[in-house]
Amino acid sequence: MTQSDPAIHNRQAWDSLVSKGNRWTKPVSAEEIAAARAGQWSIVLTPEKPIPTDWLMPVEGKKILCLAGGGGQQAPVLAAAGAEVTTLDNSPGQLEQDQVVAKREGLTIGSVLGDMRDLSVFYDGSFDMIVNPCSNSFVPDVIPVWKECYRVLKTGGSLMVGFINPLTHIFDYDKMEAGELLVRHKIPYSDYDLPEAEKQALIDQDEPLWFGHSLEDQVAGQIAAGFAITGFYEDKWAELQALSDYIDLFIATRATKI
């Protein structure tokens, strides 16, 4: 496997995670859809904190792109709340999870199989809003994502993004899961830079390959693309308690196309 084709492996890896019932692949319940239809709903970009209401409202009649956001979670809720929703995702399995809910609940959700770095299937100014749950850790370069998001948003439209605090990637992941903090890696981080045996083990286990982008690329990259940062919050990651006890490991931003 070459460094130029992580999307090929990560497509298979996320399809595998769907079959394993990963948290981010489990569709919302009928009760959650009913609540959304009644105006009582929330969605997340990060593990715990919901997106602030004033970032989203109103969504009725809005054209929303769930970018790399399949899994039967955000898109069905937004559709039930009255939005016109399209999901672009690299994983057929994740797109199917959206359609499972759509068929079950009588919703319409557009599904596009594709890479978040290339939104050429969409015209300029196609969307009022982009919702991008944590996913840019699975592409090696995040700058094209911001440029494409800017292009497909309408002027005044908003981009809501969740991403991992790059500090997380400086530590040995396995040891951190076990409660030990050992500094091992540089930022920007890439699973491709691991010793060959470690990298191959991830591939053999159908684990997604990760990339840890710098804060400059994550935040200043959006500004350089033409956005104004108009919202910001942080969130915890309970699975990595050893570090999350000291600092929030997820970041969410709201950016407006000006």
C-alpha positions in Angstrom: 0.0 0.0 0.0 1.3 3.4 -1.0 0.8 6.7 0.9 -1.2 8.0 -2.0 -4.2 5.7 -1.5 -5.4 5.8 2.2 -9.0 6.3 1.0 -9.0 2.8 -0.5 -8.0 1.1 2.7 -10.1 3.3 4.9 -13.2 2.6 2.8 -12.8 -1.1 3.5 -11.9 -0.4 7.2 -15.1 1.7 7.8 -17.2 -0.9 6.1 -15.7 -3.4 8.5 -16.5 -1.2 11.5 -20.1 -1.1 10.3 -20.2 -4.9 10.5 -18.6 -4.7 14.0 -21.2 -2.2 15.3 -18.7 0.6 16.0 -20.3 3.5 17.9 -20.3 5.8 15.0 -22.0 3.3 12.7 -25.2 2.7 14.8 -28.3 4.3 13.4 -30.6 6.5 15.6 -33.8 5.0 17.0 -37.3 5.6 15.9 -37.8 7.5 19.1 -35.1 9.9 18.2 -36.6 10.5 14.8 -40.0 11.1 16.3 -38.5 13.7 18.7 -36.7 15.4 15.8 -40.0 15.7 13.9 -41.5 17.3 17.0 -38.6 19.8 17.2 -36.7 18.1 20.1 -33.3 17.0 18.8 -29.6 17.4 18.9 -26.6 16.1 17.0 -22.9 15.9 17.7 -19.6 16.6 15.9 -17.6 15.2 18.8 -18.2 12.3 21.3 -20.3 14.0 24.0 -21.3 17.7 23.6 -24.2 18.5 21.2 -23.7 21.2 18.6 -24.9 24.5 20.1 -28.5 25.2 19.0 -27.6 28.7 17.7 -25.1 27.1 15.3 -27.8 25.0 13.6 -31.2 26.7 13.8 -33.3 26.9 11.8 -32.7 23.9 9.6 -36.2 23.6 8.1 -35.9 23.9 4.3 -32.1 24.2 4.4 -29.8 22.3 2.1 -27.3 20.5 4.3 -24.3 18.4 3.4 -23.3 15.8 5.9 -19.6 15.5 4.9 -18.0 12.2 5.7 -21.0 11.9 8.0 -22.7 8.6 7.2 -23.7 6.1 9.9 -27.4 6.7 10.3 -27.0 9.4 12.9 -26.7 13.1 11.9 -28.3 13.0 8.5 -31.6 11.2 9.5 -32.1 13.6 12.4 -31.6 16.6 10.3 -33.9 15.2 7.6 -36.6 14.5 10.2 -36.2 18.1 11.5 -37.1 19.4 8.0 -33.7 19.8 6.2 -32.9 18.7 2.7 -30.0 16.4 3.4 -27.2 14.9 1.3 -24.5 12.7 2.8 -21.1 12.2 1.1 -19.1 9.4 2.6 -16.2 7.2 1.6 -17.9 4.1 3.0 -20.8 2.3 1.3 -21.6 0.7 4.6 -21.9 4.0 6.3 -24.1 5.4 3.6 -26.3 2.4 3.8 -26.9 3.1 7.5 -28.4 6.4 6.6 -30.7 4.7 4.1 -31.7 2.1 6.7 -33.2 4.9 8.8 -34.6 6.7 5.7 -36.5 3.6 4.6 -37.7 2.8 8.1 -38.9 6.3 8.8 -40.1 7.5 5.4 -37.3 10.1 5.0 -35.4 11.3 2.0 -31.6 11.4 2.3 -29.3 11.8 -0.7 -26.3 9.5 -0.7 -23.0 10.1 -2.6 -20.0 7.8 -2.4 -16.9 9.9 -2.5 -13.8 11.4 -0.9 -14.2 14.5 1.3 -11.3 16.1 -0.5 -13.1 16.1 -3.8 -16.6 17.6 -3.9 -16.7 18.1 -7.7 -20.0 16.2 -7.9 -21.6 19.4 -6.4 -22.0 22.8 -8.0 -20.6 26.0 -6.4 -22.9 27.3 -3.7 -25.0 24.1 -3.5 -25.5 24.1 0.3 -26.6 26.3 3.2 -24.7 24.3 5.7 -22.1 21.6 6.0 -22.0 19.3 9.0 -18.6 17.4 9.3 -18.4 15.1 12.3 -14.8 14.0 13.2 -13.5 12.4 10.0 -10.6 14.4 8.6 -8.2 12.3 10.6 -8.7 9.7 7.8 -7.3 11.9 5.0 -3.6 12.9 4.8 -4.2 16.5 3.8 -7.0 18.6 5.2 -6.4 21.8 3.2 -8.3 20.5 0.1 -11.3 19.8 2.3 -11.6 23.4 3.4 -11.2 24.7 -0.2 -14.0 22.4 -1.4 -16.3 23.2 1.5 -15.9 26.9 0.8 -16.7 26.4 -2.9 -19.9 24.3 -2.4 -21.3 26.6 0.4 -23.5 29.5 -0.3 -22.3 32.9 0.8 -23.2 33.3 4.4 -23.4 29.5 4.8 -21.7 27.7 7.7 -19.3 24.8 8.1 -19.4 22.9 11.4 -16.4 20.6 11.9 -15.2 18.3 14.7 -11.6 17.2 14.9 -9.1 15.7 17.3 -6.7 17.9 19.2 -3.4 17.2 17.6 -1.8 16.9 21.0 -3.4 13.5 21.3 -1.2 12.1 18.5 2.1 12.8 20.1 1.5 9.9 22.6 1.9 6.2 22.0 -1.8 5.2 21.5 -1.7 1.7 22.9 0.1 2.8 26.1 -2.3 5.7 26.4 -5.3 3.3 26.2 -3.6 1.4 29.1 -3.2 4.5 31.2 0.4 5.5 30.4 1.4 8.7 28.7 4.5 8.2 26.6 5.5 10.9 24.1 6.4 9.1 20.9 5.3 11.0 17.7 5.6 14.3 16.0 2.8 16.5 14.6 1.7 16.3 11.8 1.2 12.6 12.5 0.7 9.7 10.0 0.1 6.0 10.6 2.3 5.6 7.5 5.3 6.7 9.5 4.9 3.8 12.0 7.3 0.9 11.8 6.3 -1.4 9.0 5.1 -4.2 11.3 2.9 -1.8 13.3 1.4 -0.3 10.1 0.8 -3.7 8.6 -0.9 -4.9 11.8 -3.4 -2.1 11.5 -4.1 -2.9 7.9 -4.5 -6.6 8.6 -7.0 -5.8 11.4 -9.0 -3.6 9.1 -8.3 -0.6 11.3 -8.6 2.8 9.7 -5.4 4.6 9.0 -5.1 7.9 10.9 -3.5 11.3 10.2 -3.0 14.0 12.9 -3.2 17.4 11.4 -1.6 20.5 12.9 -3.8 23.2 14.5 -2.6 25.5 11.9 -3.9 23.3 9.1 -7.2 22.7 11.0 -8.0 26.3 12.0 -5.8 28.6 9.9 -6.5 26.4 7.0 -10.2 27.2 7.2 -9.4 30.9 7.4 -7.0 30.7 4.4 -9.8 29.1 2.4 -11.9 32.3 3.0 -13.9 31.4 6.2 -14.4 33.4 9.3 -14.3 31.3 12.5 -17.5 32.1 14.3 -17.7 29.4 16.9 -15.5 27.1 19.0 -15.8 24.5 21.7 -13.9 21.5 23.1 -15.0 18.1 24.2 -13.7 15.0 26.1 -12.8 11.5 24.9 -13.7 9.1 27.6 -11.9 6.2 25.9 -8.6 7.9 26.4 -9.1 8.9 30.0 -5.4 9.0 30.8 -5.0 12.2 28.8 -8.6 13.4 28.7 -8.5 13.9 32.5 -6.0 16.7 31.8 -7.2 18.3 28.6 -10.1 18.1 26.2 -9.1 16.0 23.2 -11.7 17.1 20.7 -12.3 20.5 19.1 -15.3 21.8 17.2 -15.4 24.9 15.1 -18.1 26.8 13.2 -16.9 28.8 10.2 -18.9 31.2 8.0 -18.4 31.8 4.3 -17.9 35.5 3.9 
